[in-house]
Each structure stands twice: as C-alpha cells, then as structure tokens.
Amino acid sequence: MFARHDLLDRGYACGAIQTTRGCPLNCNFCSVMAFNGAHYRQRAIADVVREFKLIREKHVLVVDDNLIGLDIDEPGIGKRIAAVASRCGLDNLNALFLTPLPGTRLWDQMKSEDRIALVTFPEDWKYYTLTFPVARYKHLSLDGIIAEMISCDRDFYSMPRILRRVWSSLWQRRKPLISLVGNQQKGRHSGSVLSGRKTGA
C-alpha cells in the first residue's frame, strides 16, 4: 500500500517518501517509538521505486528517522555513502555522526562500555549536535571517523559532481538555482564543520 500522493494539492516544492519505520533507540524526547514502534522495518526496494514514480514533485524529501553513519561502519564508509548518493541522483546530502543522547538505550550501552568521550557537562553539551563525534566507535578512531565524514562531503560536493547535478537540474528543468545554492553552501563548509572542536580521544 502506497501513500495517497494523489490526494495532495498541487504546488508543493517537495514531495515526501518514507522507506523505513521504527527506531530502537528510545530517545525520551521522541515520539517515533510511540507512533511507529521499536522494531526497525524496511520497505522492499521495488515498492519504494514504484512509490517514487507516483510522486508528482520533482524534488523529494526522504523523511526516514534512521539515516545516520552507524556503530558498525568501517573505513571507506564515507566514499561509499557519497558514491551511492550520487548514483541515486540525490541533490543534497547531510551525513551525521551516531550520537548517544542521555535517556536513550544507546547512551546506556555506550556508557557501560566506557565509549562516550565527551562527558564534561554542561560544557560538552554544545558538541551533542550530531555533527561532532562524541563517542568512541567500534571500527573507527576519532581521527578516522572525522576523516570519513570529510571524505564523504568532499566527494559528494566536489566541483565536478556539483556541476553534474546543476546540469542535470537544467536538463530536467528542476530549478537548477536551488540545486546550485544548496550545493555551494554545503560544499563551502565541507571539511570545516569540525573546526574548533574539543577532541574526545
């Protein structure tokens, strides 16, 4: 069963699609578990493709709750994410660090394993934005995971790939100015989002 995109009024800037539901992290501020359950569920790829074809808007926002670099990620994940995002034709990419938040099962687990690096509160709260690595990950060092994030951004927001996306928007008449501004903005900050951070090693 697909969402009834045909019931929506025309004229929206973006369509929306959800490809997964449920979240096991149980954040105390989040309603995802109450609405969608704690079990992580994925839709069949063929169904997702078919629903994409039903969406009238040319820009589509993927509204999943769980699009985030994970504790099982290994070296090379940054380039793989950028490559898949480019191959799938994404206009913009915002990769985030897995961040244990107090009150979640993830926090309890990582704390019990002594894998939370930044724990001087309230001073360290400013780093809990999902854009800073505040934990120690299983397969990546602190420098390693930062390098993966920088690699991901630099690959996806490289000038050749930005120009390809803008040209594609022009060719498909998909508001290339939006694509250009979004890509330039993110590309300008690529590799600099971690400047001035406190190291948690």
Summary of the structure (lengths in Angstrom):
residues: 201
radius of gyration: 18.6
end to end distance: 47.3
largest distance: 53.0
contacts: 506
relative contact order: 0.13
helix: 42%
strand: 7%
